[in-house]
Amino acid sequence: MARRFEIGMRQLCFALCIGLGAGGMAPPAAAQGLDAESCRATRAIVSAAIKGRKAGATPQAIGARLGSDEGGVDARYRPTVPPLVDLVYKLDPSLLSEATADQFESICLSRQGE
């Protein structure tokens, strides 16, 4: 179980790196340039996607809601929504918890300045 959790967290961190790079906010390699605000914002996206998946919403519905003005995601972080939502929907169901979102933020914060 711990190994599966670790693999899931690596997947989330990789998605963050790709998402931020696609949004022009940071290079895609190793989440360079992340700050606490970015980590908090992307953690909130992961958390919302987890809640949506657990509630039975489709990834398209969650992505559309989070990507809209009513979604609560700052416009500069909206490019990270699709890769993070897609990844959450690929995670093993055992990883669908706030602990996963918390761990995601911790990993993100640990990558600062790389």
C-alpha positions in Angstrom: 0.0 0.0 0.0 2.8 2.5 0.9 4.5 1.7 -2.4 1.3 2.4 -4.4 0.9 5.7 -2.5 4.4 6.7 -3.4 3.9 5.9 -7.1 0.7 7.9 -7.1 2.4 10.9 -5.6 5.2 10.7 -8.2 2.5 10.7 -10.9 0.8 13.8 -9.3 4.1 15.6 -9.1 4.9 14.8 -12.7 1.5 16.1 -13.8 2.1 19.3 -11.9 5.4 19.7 -13.8 3.8 19.1 -17.1 0.8 21.3 -16.3 2.8 24.3 -15.1 5.1 24.0 -18.1 2.1 23.9 -20.5 0.7 27.0 -18.8 4.0 28.9 -19.2 4.4 29.3 -15.5 7.5 27.1 -15.1 9.7 24.8 -17.1 8.3 21.3 -17.3 11.5 19.8 -15.9 11.3 19.0 -12.1 8.7 21.6 -11.3 11.4 24.4 -11.3 10.4 27.7 -9.9 7.5 26.5 -7.8 6.6 28.6 -4.8 4.2 28.0 -1.8 1.4 29.8 -3.6 1.6 27.6 -6.7 1.8 24.5 -4.5 -1.3 25.6 -2.5 -3.2 26.4 -5.7 -2.4 23.1 -7.3 -3.2 21.2 -4.1 -6.6 22.7 -4.2 -7.1 21.5 -7.7 -6.1 18.0 -6.8 -8.4 18.1 -3.8 -11.4 19.3 -5.8 -10.7 16.6 -8.4 -10.5 13.9 -5.8 -13.8 15.1 -4.3 -15.4 15.2 -7.7 -14.3 11.7 -8.6 -15.5 10.3 -5.3 -18.9 12.0 -5.9 -19.1 10.3 -9.3 -18.5 13.4 -11.5 -16.8 13.0 -14.9 -13.4 14.4 -15.4 -14.8 16.6 -18.1 -17.4 18.1 -15.6 -14.7 18.7 -13.0 -12.3 20.2 -15.5 -15.0 22.5 -16.9 -16.1 23.6 -13.4 -12.5 24.3 -12.1 -11.6 26.0 -15.4 -14.5 28.4 -15.2 -14.7 31.7 -13.4 -16.9 30.0 -10.8 -14.4 27.2 -10.1 -12.4 29.1 -7.6 -9.1 28.6 -9.5 -7.0 31.7 -10.2 -6.7 32.2 -14.0 -2.9 31.7 -13.9 -3.4 28.2 -12.5 -6.2 27.1 -14.9 -3.7 25.5 -17.4 -2.8 23.0 -14.7 -6.4 21.9 -14.3 -6.7 19.4 -17.2 -3.5 17.4 -16.5 -4.2 17.3 -12.7 -7.8 16.2 -13.2 -6.8 13.6 -15.7 -4.2 12.2 -13.4 -6.6 12.1 -10.4 -9.0 10.0 -12.5 -6.2 7.6 -13.2 -5.2 7.1 -9.6 -6.0 3.9 -7.7 -9.2 4.4 -5.7 -7.3 3.8 -2.5 -5.5 7.1 -3.1 -8.6 9.3 -3.3 -8.3 11.1 0.0 -7.3 14.5 1.4 -4.1 12.8 2.6 -3.1 12.4 -1.1 -3.8 16.1 -1.7 -1.7 17.0 1.4 1.1 14.8 0.3 1.0 16.3 -3.2 1.5 19.8 -1.6 4.4 18.5 0.5 6.1 17.0 -2.6 5.5 20.2 -4.5 7.0 22.3 -1.7 10.0 20.0 -1.5 10.7 20.7 -5.2 11.1 24.4 -4.7 14.2 25.9 -6.2 15.2 22.8 -8.1 
